[in-house]
Amino acid sequence: MINGESLLIFLVVGVLAGWLGGIVVKGYGMGLIGDMVVGVIGSFIGGWLFGYLHIVHGAGFLGDLIGATVGAILLLIVLRLVRRRRAF
């Protein structure tokens, strides 16, 4: 069951992961809502990928942030490749 505190932490991790992903993948500052969406989707991607590869990324807030950031970076790279392909 999701309570208010866990939802808030999930959204904070999403915003931070999206923001960090935008810093790493230059040119993808999407604002607060965009960063949150990228970070939340990235957290699912990072969690799935780390689980699939049996990579332990730590527990708690920092571990969640690392996994979500890796997922956000991968998502932004894929978005960049798709946009680049459409331009041609």
N, C-alpha and C positions, 0 to 999 in steps of 0.2 A: 504494500500500500504506500502511496506517495503522500508525504505530508508537506507542509509549506516550506519547512527548512530544507528538505532534500531537493525540492523543486528549485528553490533559490540557488542552492549549491550547483545543481545541474546547469542552470542558466548562466551563472557566473563562470563556470568552467567553459561553457560554450562560447561566451563572449571573449574570454581570455584566449582560448584556443584559436578562435577565428582571427582575433587581432594579431596574435603571434604568427599564425599562418600567413596573414597578409604582409607582415614584416619580412618573413623569410622568402615568400614568393612575391617579389617586388611588383608593384603596380596593382595590387588588389586590395586597396582600402575600400570597404563596402559600407562603412557606417555601422552604427550600433546594431541595427536589426540584421543587416547583411552578415556582419561578423558573427552574430549569435546563430543564425541559420547555418552558416558554414561550419562553425564550431560544433553545433549539435549534430549535424550530419557527420562531421569529422570524428566525433566521439564514437558514433556507431561503427564507422569504418575502422578507426584505430582499435577499438575493442575487439571487433571481429578479426582483424588482421593479426593482432598480438595473440589472441586466443588460438587462431589457426596455426601460427608459427610457434606456439608454445613459448612465447616470450613473456617473462614476468616483468612488468613495468612498475611494480611497486603498488602499495596500497594507499588508500586515502586520497586526499585532495591533490597532492603533487603527482601521484601515479596516474590519477584520472586526467590531470592536465597534460601530462606527457603523452598519453595515448590519444587524447582528443586533438592535441596539436599535430602529432604525426598524421593522423587521419585528415585533418584540415589541410595540411600541406599537400598531401596526396590528392585531395579533392581539387584544390586550386590548380595544381599542375595539370590534372586531367581537363579542367575547365579551360585552361590556357591552350592546351593542345587542340581541343574541340573548336574554340574560337579561331585559332590560327588556321585550322583546316577549312573552316567556313569562309575565311577571307579570300581564299584562292579560287 
